[in-house]
Amino acid sequence: MILLIADIDTAVEANKGIINVDLYKSFYLSWIGYPIVSLLSIITRFFMSCRNGESYKGETPQWLTFTKDLSYGFLDSWSKGVFALWTAYTAFNMHLLEAPAATSLN
């Protein structure tokens, strides 16, 4: 995942020209959040089971599930929802979040 993101970022930087690509970059840089949320969940469950002195039995605390759902929801909303709005706004010659229209890079 890191290699893919690094490769995409290198290609974007090399071909952006004078185009402001900050919003564009935020869509794929947010992909880093998905494995981070998953890893933090695994680590939290592991340490909670160690602290309680019992083996992990597959139960996930409600607050952890809620936090994961909220985190994934935010990541999905940004990387998919705002990206869809940005491309749709471009189709109607409008700007979203003061960003330039979605155009192909050089």
Chimera marker file (.cmm) of the C-alpha trace (Angstrom):
<marker_set name="trace">
<marker id="1" x="0.000" y="0.000" z="0.000" r="1" g="1" b="0" radius="0.5"/>
<marker id="2" x="2.783" y="2.398" z="0.902" r="1" g="1" b="0" radius="0.5"/>
<marker id="3" x="4.624" y="1.637" z="-2.340" r="1" g="1" b="0" radius="0.5"/>
<marker id="4" x="1.461" y="2.235" z="-4.363" r="1" g="1" b="0" radius="0.5"/>
<marker id="5" x="0.777" y="5.561" z="-2.670" r="1" g="1" b="0" radius="0.5"/>
<marker id="6" x="4.414" y="6.621" z="-3.062" r="1" g="1" b="0" radius="0.5"/>
<marker id="7" x="4.320" y="5.724" z="-6.753" r="1" g="1" b="0" radius="0.5"/>
<marker id="8" x="1.077" y="7.629" z="-7.352" r="1" g="1" b="0" radius="0.5"/>
<marker id="9" x="2.426" y="10.633" z="-5.435" r="1" g="1" b="0" radius="0.5"/>
<marker id="10" x="5.646" y="10.634" z="-7.467" r="1" g="1" b="0" radius="0.5"/>
<marker id="11" x="3.673" y="10.509" z="-10.722" r="1" g="1" b="0" radius="0.5"/>
<marker id="12" x="1.361" y="13.327" z="-9.598" r="1" g="1" b="0" radius="0.5"/>
<marker id="13" x="4.252" y="15.548" z="-8.525" r="1" g="1" b="0" radius="0.5"/>
<marker id="14" x="6.126" y="14.919" z="-11.774" r="1" g="1" b="0" radius="0.5"/>
<marker id="15" x="3.120" y="15.713" z="-13.979" r="1" g="1" b="0" radius="0.5"/>
<marker id="16" x="1.195" y="18.404" z="-12.145" r="1" g="1" b="0" radius="0.5"/>
<marker id="17" x="2.655" y="21.386" z="-13.963" r="1" g="1" b="0" radius="0.5"/>
<marker id="18" x="1.084" y="24.548" z="-12.540" r="1" g="1" b="0" radius="0.5"/>
<marker id="19" x="-2.059" y="22.780" z="-11.328" r="1" g="1" b="0" radius="0.5"/>
<marker id="20" x="-2.759" y="22.854" z="-7.572" r="1" g="1" b="0" radius="0.5"/>
<marker id="21" x="-3.076" y="19.163" z="-6.663" r="1" g="1" b="0" radius="0.5"/>
<marker id="22" x="-3.631" y="19.428" z="-2.899" r="1" g="1" b="0" radius="0.5"/>
<marker id="23" x="-7.265" y="18.272" z="-2.995" r="1" g="1" b="0" radius="0.5"/>
<marker id="24" x="-6.419" y="15.537" z="-5.495" r="1" g="1" b="0" radius="0.5"/>
<marker id="25" x="-3.586" y="14.269" z="-3.288" r="1" g="1" b="0" radius="0.5"/>
<marker id="26" x="-5.815" y="14.212" z="-0.207" r="1" g="1" b="0" radius="0.5"/>
<marker id="27" x="-7.994" y="11.542" z="-1.812" r="1" g="1" b="0" radius="0.5"/>
<marker id="28" x="-5.262" y="8.947" z="-2.174" r="1" g="1" b="0" radius="0.5"/>
<marker id="29" x="-3.259" y="9.990" z="0.890" r="1" g="1" b="0" radius="0.5"/>
<marker id="30" x="-6.337" y="9.250" z="3.004" r="1" g="1" b="0" radius="0.5"/>
<marker id="31" x="-5.978" y="5.577" z="1.970" r="1" g="1" b="0" radius="0.5"/>
<marker id="32" x="-3.251" y="5.343" z="4.609" r="1" g="1" b="0" radius="0.5"/>
<marker id="33" x="-5.979" y="5.679" z="7.235" r="1" g="1" b="0" radius="0.5"/>
<marker id="34" x="-7.650" y="2.351" z="6.420" r="1" g="1" b="0" radius="0.5"/>
<marker id="35" x="-4.809" y="0.041" z="7.522" r="1" g="1" b="0" radius="0.5"/>
<marker id="36" x="-4.041" y="2.371" z="10.449" r="1" g="1" b="0" radius="0.5"/>
<marker id="37" x="-7.606" y="2.058" z="11.791" r="1" g="1" b="0" radius="0.5"/>
<marker id="38" x="-7.488" y="-1.707" z="11.364" r="1" g="1" b="0" radius="0.5"/>
<marker id="39" x="-4.084" y="-2.008" z="13.038" r="1" g="1" b="0" radius="0.5"/>
<marker id="40" x="-5.121" y="0.167" z="15.983" r="1" g="1" b="0" radius="0.5"/>
<marker id="41" x="-8.206" y="-1.982" z="16.447" r="1" g="1" b="0" radius="0.5"/>
<marker id="42" x="-6.142" y="-5.176" z="16.496" r="1" g="1" b="0" radius="0.5"/>
<marker id="43" x="-3.644" y="-3.700" z="18.942" r="1" g="1" b="0" radius="0.5"/>
<marker id="44" x="-6.419" y="-2.397" z="21.209" r="1" g="1" b="0" radius="0.5"/>
<marker id="45" x="-8.161" y="-5.784" z="21.336" r="1" g="1" b="0" radius="0.5"/>
<marker id="46" x="-4.852" y="-7.524" z="22.022" r="1" g="1" b="0" radius="0.5"/>
<marker id="47" x="-3.905" y="-5.276" z="24.924" r="1" g="1" b="0" radius="0.5"/>
<marker id="48" x="-7.408" y="-5.353" z="26.362" r="1" g="1" b="0" radius="0.5"/>
<marker id="49" x="-7.353" y="-9.154" z="26.431" r="1" g="1" b="0" radius="0.5"/>
<marker id="50" x="-3.858" y="-9.192" z="27.984" r="1" g="1" b="0" radius="0.5"/>
<marker id="51" x="-4.859" y="-6.665" z="30.612" r="1" g="1" b="0" radius="0.5"/>
<marker id="52" x="-7.901" y="-8.702" z="31.615" r="1" g="1" b="0" radius="0.5"/>
<marker id="53" x="-5.765" y="-11.818" z="31.927" r="1" g="1" b="0" radius="0.5"/>
<marker id="54" x="-7.862" y="-13.860" z="29.553" r="1" g="1" b="0" radius="0.5"/>
<marker id="55" x="-7.479" y="-14.927" z="25.983" r="1" g="1" b="0" radius="0.5"/>
<marker id="56" x="-9.275" y="-13.042" z="23.261" r="1" g="1" b="0" radius="0.5"/>
<marker id="57" x="-12.648" y="-14.670" z="22.711" r="1" g="1" b="0" radius="0.5"/>
<marker id="58" x="-13.713" y="-12.707" z="19.633" r="1" g="1" b="0" radius="0.5"/>
<marker id="59" x="-15.831" y="-10.112" z="21.410" r="1" g="1" b="0" radius="0.5"/>
<marker id="60" x="-15.240" y="-6.551" z="20.342" r="1" g="1" b="0" radius="0.5"/>
<marker id="61" x="-16.179" y="-3.780" z="22.778" r="1" g="1" b="0" radius="0.5"/>
<marker id="62" x="-18.998" y="-1.553" z="21.602" r="1" g="1" b="0" radius="0.5"/>
<marker id="63" x="-16.937" y="1.643" z="21.921" r="1" g="1" b="0" radius="0.5"/>
<marker id="64" x="-14.219" y="0.143" z="19.691" r="1" g="1" b="0" radius="0.5"/>
<marker id="65" x="-16.750" y="-0.877" z="17.048" r="1" g="1" b="0" radius="0.5"/>
<marker id="66" x="-18.300" y="2.587" z="17.135" r="1" g="1" b="0" radius="0.5"/>
<marker id="67" x="-14.879" y="4.249" z="16.819" r="1" g="1" b="0" radius="0.5"/>
<marker id="68" x="-13.924" y="2.035" z="13.878" r="1" g="1" b="0" radius="0.5"/>
<marker id="69" x="-17.253" y="2.688" z="12.130" r="1" g="1" b="0" radius="0.5"/>
<marker id="70" x="-16.864" y="6.424" z="12.645" r="1" g="1" b="0" radius="0.5"/>
<marker id="71" x="-13.262" y="6.370" z="11.371" r="1" g="1" b="0" radius="0.5"/>
<marker id="72" x="-14.093" y="4.281" z="8.304" r="1" g="1" b="0" radius="0.5"/>
<marker id="73" x="-17.133" y="6.468" z="7.647" r="1" g="1" b="0" radius="0.5"/>
<marker id="74" x="-15.014" y="9.619" z="7.660" r="1" g="1" b="0" radius="0.5"/>
<marker id="75" x="-12.383" y="8.031" z="5.420" r="1" g="1" b="0" radius="0.5"/>
<marker id="76" x="-15.036" y="6.770" z="2.983" r="1" g="1" b="0" radius="0.5"/>
<marker id="77" x="-16.846" y="10.105" z="2.951" r="1" g="1" b="0" radius="0.5"/>
<marker id="78" x="-13.686" y="11.963" z="2.062" r="1" g="1" b="0" radius="0.5"/>
<marker id="79" x="-11.937" y="9.553" z="-0.300" r="1" g="1" b="0" radius="0.5"/>
<marker id="80" x="-15.101" y="8.566" z="-2.172" r="1" g="1" b="0" radius="0.5"/>
<marker id="81" x="-17.850" y="11.094" z="-1.423" r="1" g="1" b="0" radius="0.5"/>
<marker id="82" x="-15.918" y="14.327" z="-1.764" r="1" g="1" b="0" radius="0.5"/>
<marker id="83" x="-14.065" y="12.908" z="-4.770" r="1" g="1" b="0" radius="0.5"/>
<marker id="84" x="-17.432" y="12.201" z="-6.439" r="1" g="1" b="0" radius="0.5"/>
<marker id="85" x="-18.647" y="15.728" z="-5.621" r="1" g="1" b="0" radius="0.5"/>
<marker id="86" x="-15.425" y="17.221" z="-6.996" r="1" g="1" b="0" radius="0.5"/>
<marker id="87" x="-15.765" y="15.406" z="-10.310" r="1" g="1" b="0" radius="0.5"/>
<marker id="88" x="-19.497" y="16.202" z="-10.497" r="1" g="1" b="0" radius="0.5"/>
<marker id="89" x="-18.876" y="19.892" z="-9.778" r="1" g="1" b="0" radius="0.5"/>
<marker id="90" x="-16.314" y="19.885" z="-12.573" r="1" g="1" b="0" radius="0.5"/>
<marker id="91" x="-18.908" y="18.525" z="-14.995" r="1" g="1" b="0" radius="0.5"/>
<marker id="92" x="-21.049" y="21.596" z="-14.229" r="1" g="1" b="0" radius="0.5"/>
<marker id="93" x="-18.120" y="24.076" z="-14.340" r="1" g="1" b="0" radius="0.5"/>
<marker id="94" x="-18.224" y="24.733" z="-10.600" r="1" g="1" b="0" radius="0.5"/>
<marker id="95" x="-15.451" y="24.709" z="-7.988" r="1" g="1" b="0" radius="0.5"/>
<marker id="96" x="-15.488" y="22.652" z="-4.797" r="1" g="1" b="0" radius="0.5"/>
<marker id="97" x="-13.572" y="23.812" z="-1.707" r="1" g="1" b="0" radius="0.5"/>
<marker id="98" x="-11.702" y="26.495" z="-3.670" r="1" g="1" b="0" radius="0.5"/>
<marker id="99" x="-9.904" y="23.734" z="-5.575" r="1" g="1" b="0" radius="0.5"/>
<marker id="100" x="-9.310" y="23.843" z="-9.297" r="1" g="1" b="0" radius="0.5"/>
<marker id="101" x="-11.528" y="21.775" z="-11.551" r="1" g="1" b="0" radius="0.5"/>
<marker id="102" x="-10.754" y="18.095" z="-11.950" r="1" g="1" b="0" radius="0.5"/>
<marker id="103" x="-8.570" y="17.946" z="-15.035" r="1" g="1" b="0" radius="0.5"/>
<marker id="104" x="-6.024" y="15.512" z="-16.317" r="1" g="1" b="0" radius="0.5"/>
<marker id="105" x="-2.438" y="16.173" z="-15.395" r="1" g="1" b="0" radius="0.5"/>
<marker id="106" x="0.166" y="16.990" z="-18.055" r="1" g="1" b="0" radius="0.5"/>
<link id1="1" id2="2" r="1" g="1" b="0" radius="0.2"/>
<link id1="2" id2="3" r="1" g="1" b="0" radius="0.2"/>
<link id1="3" id2="4" r="1" g="1" b="0" radius="0.2"/>
<link id1="4" id2="5" r="1" g="1" b="0" radius="0.2"/>
<link id1="5" id2="6" r="1" g="1" b="0" radius="0.2"/>
<link id1="6" id2="7" r="1" g="1" b="0" radius="0.2"/>
<link id1="7" id2="8" r="1" g="1" b="0" radius="0.2"/>
<link id1="8" id2="9" r="1" g="1" b="0" radius="0.2"/>
<link id1="9" id2="10" r="1" g="1" b="0" radius="0.2"/>
<link id1="10" id2="11" r="1" g="1" b="0" radius="0.2"/>
<link id1="11" id2="12" r="1" g="1" b="0" radius="0.2"/>
<link id1="12" id2="13" r="1" g="1" b="0" radius="0.2"/>
<link id1="13" id2="14" r="1" g="1" b="0" radius="0.2"/>
<link id1="14" id2="15" r="1" g="1" b="0" radius="0.2"/>
<link id1="15" id2="16" r="1" g="1" b="0" radius="0.2"/>
<link id1="16" id2="17" r="1" g="1" b="0" radius="0.2"/>
<link id1="17" id2="18" r="1" g="1" b="0" radius="0.2"/>
<link id1="18" id2="19" r="1" g="1" b="0" radius="0.2"/>
<link id1="19" id2="20" r="1" g="1" b="0" radius="0.2"/>
<link id1="20" id2="21" r="1" g="1" b="0" radius="0.2"/>
<link id1="21" id2="22" r="1" g="1" b="0" radius="0.2"/>
<link id1="22" id2="23" r="1" g="1" b="0" radius="0.2"/>
<link id1="23" id2="24" r="1" g="1" b="0" radius="0.2"/>
<link id1="24" id2="25" r="1" g="1" b="0" radius="0.2"/>
<link id1="25" id2="26" r="1" g="1" b="0" radius="0.2"/>
<link id1="26" id2="27" r="1" g="1" b="0" radius="0.2"/>
<link id1="27" id2="28" r="1" g="1" b="0" radius="0.2"/>
<link id1="28" id2="29" r="1" g="1" b="0" radius="0.2"/>
<link id1="29" id2="30" r="1" g="1" b="0" radius="0.2"/>
<link id1="30" id2="31" r="1" g="1" b="0" radius="0.2"/>
<link id1="31" id2="32" r="1" g="1" b="0" radius="0.2"/>
<link id1="32" id2="33" r="1" g="1" b="0" radius="0.2"/>
<link id1="33" id2="34" r="1" g="1" b="0" radius="0.2"/>
<link id1="34" id2="35" r="1" g="1" b="0" radius="0.2"/>
<link id1="35" id2="36" r="1" g="1" b="0" radius="0.2"/>
<link id1="36" id2="37" r="1" g="1" b="0" radius="0.2"/>
<link id1="37" id2="38" r="1" g="1" b="0" radius="0.2"/>
<link id1="38" id2="39" r="1" g="1" b="0" radius="0.2"/>
<link id1="39" id2="40" r="1" g="1" b="0" radius="0.2"/>
<link id1="40" id2="41" r="1" g="1" b="0" radius="0.2"/>
<link id1="41" id2="42" r="1" g="1" b="0" radius="0.2"/>
<link id1="42" id2="43" r="1" g="1" b="0" radius="0.2"/>
<link id1="43" id2="44" r="1" g="1" b="0" radius="0.2"/>
<link id1="44" id2="45" r="1" g="1" b="0" radius="0.2"/>
<link id1="45" id2="46" r="1" g="1" b="0" radius="0.2"/>
<link id1="46" id2="47" r="1" g="1" b="0" radius="0.2"/>
<link id1="47" id2="48" r="1" g="1" b="0" radius="0.2"/>
<link id1="48" id2="49" r="1" g="1" b="0" radius="0.2"/>
<link id1="49" id2="50" r="1" g="1" b="0" radius="0.2"/>
<link id1="50" id2="51" r="1" g="1" b="0" radius="0.2"/>
<link id1="51" id2="52" r="1" g="1" b="0" radius="0.2"/>
<link id1="52" id2="53" r="1" g="1" b="0" radius="0.2"/>
<link id1="53" id2="54" r="1" g="1" b="0" radius="0.2"/>
<link id1="54" id2="55" r="1" g="1" b="0" radius="0.2"/>
<link id1="55" id2="56" r="1" g="1" b="0" radius="0.2"/>
<link id1="56" id2="57" r="1" g="1" b="0" radius="0.2"/>
<link id1="57" id2="58" r="1" g="1" b="0" radius="0.2"/>
<link id1="58" id2="59" r="1" g="1" b="0" radius="0.2"/>
<link id1="59" id2="60" r="1" g="1" b="0" radius="0.2"/>
<link id1="60" id2="61" r="1" g="1" b="0" radius="0.2"/>
<link id1="61" id2="62" r="1" g="1" b="0" radius="0.2"/>
<link id1="62" id2="63" r="1" g="1" b="0" radius="0.2"/>
<link id1="63" id2="64" r="1" g="1" b="0" radius="0.2"/>
<link id1="64" id2="65" r="1" g="1" b="0" radius="0.2"/>
<link id1="65" id2="66" r="1" g="1" b="0" radius="0.2"/>
<link id1="66" id2="67" r="1" g="1" b="0" radius="0.2"/>
<link id1="67" id2="68" r="1" g="1" b="0" radius="0.2"/>
<link id1="68" id2="69" r="1" g="1" b="0" radius="0.2"/>
<link id1="69" id2="70" r="1" g="1" b="0" radius="0.2"/>
<link id1="70" id2="71" r="1" g="1" b="0" radius="0.2"/>
<link id1="71" id2="72" r="1" g="1" b="0" radius="0.2"/>
<link id1="72" id2="73" r="1" g="1" b="0" radius="0.2"/>
<link id1="73" id2="74" r="1" g="1" b="0" radius="0.2"/>
<link id1="74" id2="75" r="1" g="1" b="0" radius="0.2"/>
<link id1="75" id2="76" r="1" g="1" b="0" radius="0.2"/>
<link id1="76" id2="77" r="1" g="1" b="0" radius="0.2"/>
<link id1="77" id2="78" r="1" g="1" b="0" radius="0.2"/>
<link id1="78" id2="79" r="1" g="1" b="0" radius="0.2"/>
<link id1="79" id2="80" r="1" g="1" b="0" radius="0.2"/>
<link id1="80" id2="81" r="1" g="1" b="0" radius="0.2"/>
<link id1="81" id2="82" r="1" g="1" b="0" radius="0.2"/>
<link id1="82" id2="83" r="1" g="1" b="0" radius="0.2"/>
<link id1="83" id2="84" r="1" g="1" b="0" radius="0.2"/>
<link id1="84" id2="85" r="1" g="1" b="0" radius="0.2"/>
<link id1="85" id2="86" r="1" g="1" b="0" radius="0.2"/>
<link id1="86" id2="87" r="1" g="1" b="0" radius="0.2"/>
<link id1="87" id2="88" r="1" g="1" b="0" radius="0.2"/>
<link id1="88" id2="89" r="1" g="1" b="0" radius="0.2"/>
<link id1="89" id2="90" r="1" g="1" b="0" radius="0.2"/>
<link id1="90" id2="91" r="1" g="1" b="0" radius="0.2"/>
<link id1="91" id2="92" r="1" g="1" b="0" radius="0.2"/>
<link id1="92" id2="93" r="1" g="1" b="0" radius="0.2"/>
<link id1="93" id2="94" r="1" g="1" b="0" radius="0.2"/>
<link id1="94" id2="95" r="1" g="1" b="0" radius="0.2"/>
<link id1="95" id2="96" r="1" g="1" b="0" radius="0.2"/>
<link id1="96" id2="97" r="1" g="1" b="0" radius="0.2"/>
<link id1="97" id2="98" r="1" g="1" b="0" radius="0.2"/>
<link id1="98" id2="99" r="1" g="1" b="0" radius="0.2"/>
<link id1="99" id2="100" r="1" g="1" b="0" radius="0.2"/>
<link id1="100" id2="101" r="1" g="1" b="0" radius="0.2"/>
<link id1="101" id2="102" r="1" g="1" b="0" radius="0.2"/>
<link id1="102" id2="103" r="1" g="1" b="0" radius="0.2"/>
<link id1="103" id2="104" r="1" g="1" b="0" radius="0.2"/>
<link id1="104" id2="105" r="1" g="1" b="0" radius="0.2"/>
<link id1="105" id2="106" r="1" g="1" b="0" radius="0.2"/>
</marker_set>
